[in-house]
Amino acid sequence: MRLTFGSEISNGIPFPFFTTDLEDLINITFQSKKYGDNILTIYSGFICVSKEYEFLHPIRKPKLLRKEAALEFEYKLDFEIYKNMNDEQRKKYVATEYFENLKGVFEKKKIKDFDSESFLKDLEILLKEQGLLT
């Protein structure tokens, strides 16, 4: 199982370099785990832009990429909240929103041959152990 993080960020707020560490942590933990054949990779992207640029960055619907056994989804972060946080708070905010949005995707979209319950449980445990979820 492999997970990737991407982002679109407005100028004037720090780039989230910590997402690389988060991605590495998750991938090291999940590299030998398999929850089914229909999702082997999860591509995620978050958008955090000021109000004046939101119209340029619409959220695309989650998509199951059957040819590569992957799930792709995006979510938005509140620009003002993110901008006013320190790095540690941002890391927790991104991880929490990632988890909650991914959970929402799986609640809306049941995927055959993928144990989303076990996957989400394992992800939640990892994020809580790292102090990223409360």
C-alpha positions in Angstrom: 0.0 0.0 0.0 1.4 3.4 -1.0 0.0 6.9 -0.2 1.1 10.2 -1.8 0.4 13.8 -0.8 0.2 16.8 -3.1 -0.8 20.4 -2.3 -1.8 23.7 -3.9 -0.9 26.6 -1.6 -1.4 30.3 -1.9 1.7 32.6 -1.8 2.3 34.1 1.5 1.9 31.0 3.6 4.7 28.5 4.4 4.9 25.5 2.1 4.1 22.3 4.0 7.4 20.5 3.8 6.2 18.3 6.7 3.9 16.5 4.3 7.0 14.7 2.9 7.8 13.4 6.4 4.2 12.4 6.9 4.1 10.6 3.6 7.3 8.8 4.4 6.1 7.7 7.8 2.8 6.4 6.4 4.5 4.6 3.5 7.1 2.9 5.7 4.3 1.7 8.0 2.0 0.6 5.2 4.5 -0.7 2.6 3.9 -4.4 3.5 0.2 -4.1 4.2 -2.5 -5.0 1.7 -6.2 -4.3 2.2 -7.4 -5.7 -1.2 -6.6 -5.6 -4.9 -8.7 -2.6 -6.0 -6.6 0.0 -4.2 -2.9 -0.3 -3.9 -2.1 3.5 -4.0 -4.0 6.5 -2.7 -3.2 9.9 -4.3 -4.3 12.8 -2.2 -4.1 16.5 -2.7 -5.1 19.4 -0.5 -5.9 22.9 -1.6 -5.2 25.9 0.7 -5.7 29.1 -1.2 -7.0 32.5 -0.3 -10.7 33.3 -1.0 -9.8 35.3 -4.1 -8.2 32.3 -5.8 -10.6 29.6 -4.7 -12.5 29.7 -8.0 -9.3 28.7 -9.8 -9.0 25.5 -7.6 -12.2 23.5 -7.5 -12.2 20.2 -5.7 -12.5 17.2 -8.1 -14.6 14.3 -7.1 -12.8 11.2 -5.7 -11.9 8.8 -8.5 -11.1 5.1 -8.6 -8.3 4.5 -11.1 -8.9 0.9 -12.1 -5.9 0.5 -14.5 -3.5 1.3 -11.7 -5.6 0.1 -8.7 -5.6 3.6 -7.1 -7.8 6.1 -5.4 -7.5 9.8 -6.1 -9.1 12.5 -3.9 -8.7 16.1 -3.0 -9.8 18.3 -0.1 -9.7 21.9 0.9 -8.1 23.4 4.0 -9.3 26.7 5.5 -6.7 29.3 4.3 -7.2 31.7 7.3 -6.9 28.9 9.9 -3.8 27.4 8.2 -2.2 30.8 7.8 -2.5 31.6 11.5 -1.1 28.3 12.8 2.5 27.4 13.7 4.2 24.4 11.9 3.2 21.8 14.6 -0.4 22.9 14.4 -0.4 22.8 10.6 1.0 19.3 10.7 -1.9 18.2 13.0 -4.4 20.1 10.9 -3.3 18.6 7.6 -3.2 15.0 9.1 -6.6 15.4 10.8 -8.3 16.8 7.6 -6.6 14.1 5.5 -7.9 11.4 7.8 -11.4 12.8 8.1 -11.7 13.5 4.3 -10.4 10.0 3.4 -12.8 8.5 5.9 -15.6 10.5 4.2 -14.6 9.2 0.8 -14.8 5.6 2.0 -18.2 6.2 3.7 -19.7 7.5 0.5 -18.0 5.1 -1.9 -17.9 1.4 -1.0 -15.1 -0.3 -3.0 -15.2 -4.0 -3.7 -12.1 -5.9 -2.7 -10.8 -3.2 -0.4 -11.1 -3.4 3.4 -11.5 0.3 4.1 -12.4 -0.3 7.8 -9.1 -2.1 8.6 -7.2 0.5 6.5 -8.8 3.4 8.3 -8.3 1.8 11.7 -4.6 1.2 11.1 -4.2 4.8 9.8 -6.0 6.2 12.8 -3.8 4.2 15.2 -0.6 5.4 13.4 -1.7 9.1 13.4 -2.7 9.0 17.0 0.6 7.3 18.0 2.4 10.2 16.3 0.2 12.7 18.2 -1.4 14.0 14.9 -4.9 13.0 15.8 -6.7 13.5 19.1 
